[in-house]
């Protein structure tokens, strides 16, 4: 059994397809981070565990979900809940951690169609990943919106960022700790209709994420 942490803010329209496609043995934990569209109700209707987190921010939601994960389940996965990923590919991402080949597996987004990944977001992601390869020696080309690890390993890193800098802080901490890391290709689709990205959906959102990540790099 693996727990799947799904940080959510107003993702009610994406959840039916996402939760219906969850592979056997993967238990979804929907972390409702201030939704106003009935996200929690939809998640419960599809059998997900739901926890509410009042503190705003991607890192706050992910951290709360990891803490809530069953410590005996083994591998924990984190995935965006906007419908842009195929939950069946969680098996592909979790595999290297299950087999002991890595302590962290990161999904490398491969757009399935033109326009899926806006240029401004793709370029910002590529620049940050290049810096991580150069300074931390990590074999990554994507900051990663889909990842797998063991719960206790992750909590031992004592990550502190609770905003958009969280994924970058994770990778920096992993590099310093000398974890073996594997990058796995995953399909990247359009978001579910009626949802909007808090990062890639606007240039402003991307700038805010880069600002949070730059603060992490400056530490």
GIHU-V447938 format. One record per backbone hydrogen bond with DSSP energy under -0.5 kcal/mol. NH is the residue of the N-H (numbers start at 1). CO is the residue of the C=O. E is the energy in kcal/mol with one decimal. If there is no record, write none. Layout:
<<NH	CO	E> <NH	CO	E>>
This chain:
<<2	25	-2.7> <3	75	-0.8> <4	27	-2.9> <5	3	-0.5> <5	77	-3.3> <6	29	-2.9> <7	5	-0.6> <8	31	-2.9> <14	11	-1.0> <15	11	-1.6> <16	12	-0.7> <18	14	-1.8> <19	15	-3.3> <20	16	-1.8> <21	17	-1.1> <22	19	-1.0> <26	23	-1.6> <27	2	-3.0> <27	25	-0.5> <28	26	-0.6> <29	4	-3.3> <30	28	-0.6> <30	49	-3.0> <31	6	-2.2> <31	29	-0.6> <32	30	-0.8> <32	51	-2.7> <33	8	-3.4> <33	31	-0.7> <34	32	-0.6> <42	38	-2.3> <43	39	-2.5> <44	40	-2.3> <45	41	-2.0> <46	42	-1.2> <46	43	-0.5> <47	44	-1.8> <48	43	-2.4> <49	28	-2.3> <51	30	-2.3> <53	32	-2.5> <59	163	-0.7> <60	162	-1.8> <61	57	-2.0> <62	58	-2.6> <63	59	-2.6> <64	60	-2.0> <65	61	-2.0> <66	62	-2.3> <67	63	-2.4> <68	64	-1.9> <69	65	-0.8> <69	66	-0.7> <73	70	-1.7> <75	73	-0.8> <76	149	-3.5> <77	3	-2.8> <78	147	-2.4> <79	5	-2.2> <80	145	-1.3> <81	7	-0.7> <87	85	-0.7> <89	86	-2.1> <90	87	-1.9> <91	88	-1.0> <93	89	-1.8> <94	90	-2.9> <95	91	-1.4> <96	92	-0.5> <97	94	-0.6> <98	94	-2.4> <99	95	-2.5> <100	97	-1.0> <101	96	-2.3> <102	96	-1.3> <103	180	-2.6> <104	180	-1.3> <105	148	-2.2> <106	182	-2.5> <107	146	-3.5> <108	184	-3.5> <109	107	-0.7> <110	186	-2.3> <112	188	-2.3> <116	113	-1.5> <118	116	-0.6> <122	118	-2.6> <123	119	-2.6> <124	120	-1.5> <125	121	-2.3> <126	122	-2.3> <127	123	-2.2> <128	124	-1.9> <129	125	-2.5> <130	126	-2.5> <131	127	-1.9> <132	128	-1.9> <133	129	-2.3> <134	130	-2.2> <135	131	-2.9> <136	132	-2.1> <137	132	-0.7> <137	133	-0.5> <138	132	-1.3> <140	138	-1.9> <147	78	-2.2> <148	105	-2.1> <149	76	-2.1> <150	103	-0.5> <151	74	-1.2> <154	150	-2.3> <155	151	-2.5> <156	152	-1.7> <157	153	-0.6> <157	154	-1.3> <158	155	-1.5> <166	163	-1.3> <169	165	-2.6> <170	166	-2.5> <171	167	-1.9> <172	168	-2.5> <173	169	-2.6> <174	170	-2.5> <175	171	-2.4> <176	172	-2.3> <177	173	-2.0> <178	174	-0.7> <178	175	-0.7> <179	174	-2.0> <182	104	-2.2> <184	106	-2.9> <186	108	-2.5> <188	110	-2.0> <189	84	-3.0> <189	187	-0.5> <192	82	-3.0> <195	192	-1.7> <202	199	-0.8> <206	202	-1.9> <207	203	-2.7> <208	204	-2.4> <209	205	-2.1> <210	206	-2.7> <211	207	-2.4> <212	208	-2.3> <213	209	-2.5> <214	210	-2.8> <215	211	-1.8> <216	212	-1.3> <217	213	-2.2> <218	214	-1.6> <219	216	-1.2>>
